[in-house]
Amino acid sequence: MSDQIAVLLVDDEKEVRDYLALYLEKGGCEVIVADNGVEALKKLEENCEKISIIVTDIVMPQLDGLELCAQVKRDKRFSSIPVVFVSQLETLEEKIAGYEAGAEDYFTKPVEVETLVPKIKILVEFSHRNQMLEEKLRNSNSMTQSLMSYYGDMGYVISYYDTCMASNSFAGLANALFEILKQINLSGALVFFLPEGKSMSYSTNGECPPLEKKLLEQAHGSKRFMDFGSRTIVNHTHFSLLIKNMPVENQERYGVLKDTLGSLCNATDVRTNMLVNDMIQLRKNEIVDTVKNSLEGINSAVKVTQKMNVESVNRLMAQIEKRFMTLGLSEDQEDEIRDVVEACRKEIEEAFEQAREIGNEFSQVNDRLNNIMDKRSA
């Protein structure tokens, strides 16, 4: 295979087609163009060994992008070629239709052309890795299925409870869930929704495809179960799970699997909440440590300043007493100077006393923070 990515670009609007082709070629891609789905299939037949990815509009004459994608995915010769939609259609239903057709990603017009080439390269690399992973999975599936054939679905659930609660990371939890899903012949994608707007995504086949992640992000917060075709999305507070291959042809098995998924996701929800709480607690501890260290630094600085000021006043008094011997001042003048210095000294002492009170308050706050930290670690 050549290092250069060959893109089959399909759009019935010449201006859009030329615009995207220009940026793709600047990004180092070879571009093969077609103005509708019928012509695209012909170009695909002619260049099947060369084409790495298909970038297509949806609304086109003769054969639209959805049907083009569906035909590509049904043909074993082309089914591994990633398909990316570039369309003005942007609702969840329209993206689901694109996903149902088999697309790997979906971009809404107008496209940010600066990001298009990097994303295309990632998808092509992702496709190649997934092909290798699928080959490995095919080789291991027969052994896995024979080992687990003695257990019913509840056996899987019970087994998952143990591994789930022992998982100390979101990646470990995702892997534990996917291992069980593989045992019941299901494949899926999982997105965790974390504090501060962060998320983590995983898939049974390796990396989570961008379109699957977008669907889960948009579906999150909807009803608990969302069913469309052979796909099912299960939503919980901190995660959404997509099952890609529910057995819709066997309604009895379909119902049993939905119950099993409910149990697996309930266990996942419990552990996810614990991991999220650990993240939040860790962040709080970091804040407490920062405040505690700052207060200790301020308290130390106040004490050093107090000591320096006391020493300065004492040196000043000693210098004045020495100078009296050489200045030839009268006793009244010396007493007057002493009174002024003494008044200043008292004002400084009052300021020192206030600083001591502040230092005591810092110490009390520090003690309270230590008590909080001790309770959290108990």
N, C-alpha and C positions, 0 to 999 in steps of 0.2 A: 504493500500500500504506500502511495506517495505521501510525503509530509504535508503537501499542500491540500487544504480542505476544499473540496468541490461542492458548491452550494447550488441546488436547483431552486431558483427564485421564481415564484408564481404569483402574478398579480395582473389583473386586467387593465389597470390604470398605468399607462406608459410612464407618466411623470414619476409616480411612486416607484415603479420598477427600476427606472434609470437612476433615481436618487439613491435607492438602497444598493443597487449594483455598484455604484461609484464607491460607496463607503466600504462595501465588502471587498472590492478589489484593492482599495487602499490598505485594507487590513491583511492583505496577502492571500485572499481566497480566490479560487477560480469560480466564475459565475456562469451558470447555464440558465437562460431565461425561458419562461413560457407565459402566455397571457391567459390561460385557462386550464382547468383540470385535465381536459382531454389531451391537449398538447403536452402537458406535464407528464402524463403517463407514457406518451410516445418518447419524450426525451429521456425518461427514466429507463425505458426498454433499451434505448440506444446507448445509454451511458451507465448501465447498472453497476459495472465494476468500478466506476470512477466516483459517483455521487456519494458524498459523506453525510449530507443532511438536506432536508427540504424545508424551505421557508415559504409559506403560502398565505395568501389572503383567504378569507372565508367566502364572502359574497362575490361570486363570479358567474358569468354565463356558461352554458353548456354543462359544466360539471363543477359544483362548488367545492370549497376547500374541505368541508367536513366529509363529503363523499370521496374526494381524492385521498384524504388521510385513511379513511376506512378501507378503501381498496388496496392501498399500499400495505396496511397492516395485515390484511387477509392473505396477501401473497407472500409465501415463505421466502421468496427470493429477496424481497425488499423489507420484510417486517422489522428487521433490526435497524433500519435507517431512521434516525430521529426526525420527527416532524414538529415544526414550530409554526404556530399561527401568529400572524400579524394582522390585526383587525380592529375596526372601530367598535365592535360589539364588546361590552365590558361587564354585563351582569353576571351574577353567580350561575344562573341557568345556562347562559351562553358559554361560560367557561366549562361547566359540567358537560355540555354537549361536545365541546372540543376534547375534553378528557375522555369521554365515552368513545369518541372516534379513534382514540389512541395516541393523541399528541403528547409530546414530552414537555412543551412549554407554550406559553401564550403571552404575547405582547400586545398592548393596546396602542393604537395609533393616536397621536404621532409618536413614532418610536424614537427613543434616545439613541441615535446612531452610534455615539461614542462607546456605548456599552454593548452594542449588538454583536460585534465581532468577538470580544472576549467571552460573551455568554455562549455563542455558537461553538467556540473552541472547547469550552467546558463541557457542553452537551455531547460533542463528538467523542471527547475523551471518556466521558461518563458512559456512553454507549459501548465503547470498546471494552471498558472494564466490566460492565454488566454482562456482556456476552461471555467473557471468561468466567465470571462468577456463576452464571447460569449453567455452564458446562460442568463446573465443579459440583454444583448442587445436583445436577442430574446423576452424576456418578455416585453421590452419597445418599440419594433419596431411598434407593432400594434397601440399603442396610438399615437406615433410620426407621423406615416403616415396619420392617420385620421385628425390630427390637421393641417398638411401642405398640404392636398390634394386640398385646394382651391387656392393655389398659383401656378403660372407657373414658369418656370425656371428664367425668368427675375425678378420675385418677390424675388427669392432666392438671385440673384446677388445684387439687391438693398439692401436687408436686410444685406447681407454680407459686403457691403461697409461701413455701419455704425459701425458694430462690429469690422471690420478689422481696421479702422482708430482709434478706441478707445483702441485697444490692445497696452499695454505698455511693452510687453515682447514677445520673440519668442515663448515661451510655450503658452501664451495667444493667439497669432496669429494662431498657429497651431491648437489649440482647436477650435477657431472660424471657421477656414476653414473646419475642420473635422465635425463640427456640420452641416454645410451646405451640405457637401458631403453625410452625413447620410440621410439628407432629400430627396436627389435625388437618394438614394439607391446605392451609390458608397462607396467603402472602399479604403483606400490608405495609403501610407507612405510618409513622408516628411523629407528632410534633408536640413538644412540651412548651407551655407558655409560662414564662418565668417573670419574677419581679423586674421593674424598671424597663418593661417593654421588650425584654430579651426572649429568645426562643432557641430551641435545639430540635433538629429534625433527624430522623433515622428511617431506614427502610430495610425490609428483609433481604433485598437484593444488593445491598451496599448503600450507596448514597441515595438520599431522597430526591427524586426528580423535582425540578422547580415548580412544575404545574401542580403536582400533588401537594407540595407545601403551600402553594397559593390557595388551592381549594380548601385545605384544612384550616388555614388562617381565616378565610372568609366564612367558612361554615362554623367555626368555633363560636360558642355562645348561642347556637341554634338549639333545636330540640335534641334530646339524648340520642336517639337513633335516627339517622337519615339514610334511606334506602333508594338507590337508583340503579336499575339493571342488576348486574351481579356485584355491585359495590355497596358497601355499608360503611357509614361514618358513625363512630361512637364518640360523643362529646362529654367531657368532664371539666371540672373547674380549671385544672392546670394542664390538660392535654386533650388532643383529639386523635383518634385512631381511624385509619382508613383500611378496610378489608377489601381487596381487589377481586376476589374470586369466590364469592358466596355461591353455593350450589342451588341456584334458582330452579333448576330442573327437578330437584328432589325436595319438595316442600317439607316433608317430615324431617329430613336431615337439616334443612335450612332453619327450621324452628329450634331444633336442639342446639345448633351452633350459635344462634342468637342468644339463647339462655347461657351457653358456655361463655360467650363473649362478655355478657353482662357480669358474670362472676369474675372473669379474668380482669375486666376493667375496674370493677369495684376494688379488687385487691391492689391493682395498679394505682388507683386513686388514693388509697390509704397511704401507700409508700411514697407517692409523689408529694402529697401534702406534708409528710414528714421531712422529705428532702428539701422542699421549699422553705419550711419553717427553719430547718438547719441553716439554709442560706441567709434568711432574714436575721436569725440569731447571731450568726457569724458577723454579719454587717453591723449589728448593734454592738457587739463586743468590740469591734474595731473602733467604733465611734467612742465608746466608753474609754477604751485604752488611750485614744488620742486626747480626749478631754482630761483624763487623769494625768497623763504625761505633761500636758500643757500647764495644769494647775501646779504640779510639783515643780516645774521649771520656774513659774512665776513666784511661787513661795520662796524658792531658793534665792532668786534674784532680789526679792524684797529683803531677805535676811542679810545678804551681802551688802546691799545698799545701806541698811541700818548700821552695820558694823563700820563701814567706811565713813559715814557721817559722824558717828560718835568719835572715831579716831581723829577726824578733821577738827572737830570742836575742841577736843582736848589739846591738840597741837596748837590751835589758835590761842587758847588761854595761856599755855606755857610761853608762847612767843611774846604775848602782851606783857606778862609779868617780867620777862627779861628786859624788855624795852623800857619799862618804867625806870630802871636803874640808870639809863643813859639819856633819857629825854628831858630830865630836869623839870618834871611836872610837879605841881603842888599836890598835897594830899587830896584836896577837893577835886582837882582835875582827874587824878587817878581814880578816885571813887566814882566820879561821873562815868568814866570809860568802863569801869568794872560793871556799873549798873546797866549800861547799854549792852555790853557783852552778855551779862547774866540774863537780861530780858530776851535776847536772841536765843541764848541757850535753852531757856524755858520753852520758847516757841518751837524750837527744834525737837525738844523732848516730847511736846504735845504731838507733833507730827509723827515722831517715832512711835508713840503710844497708838495712834491711829493705824500706823503700818502694822504694829503687832496684832491689833484686832483683825485687820485684813488677813494677816498670816494665819491667825487662829481659825478664821472662817474658811480659808483655803484648806487647812488641815482637816476641819470637820467635813467639808465636801469630799475631800480625798478619802476619809474614813468611810463615808457613805458609799462612795463608788467601790471601794474595796469590799464592803459588805454585799453590794449587788453582785459583784463578780464571784464572791465566794458562794452565794446562793445559787448562781447559775451553774457553777461547776459541781455543786453537790448532787 
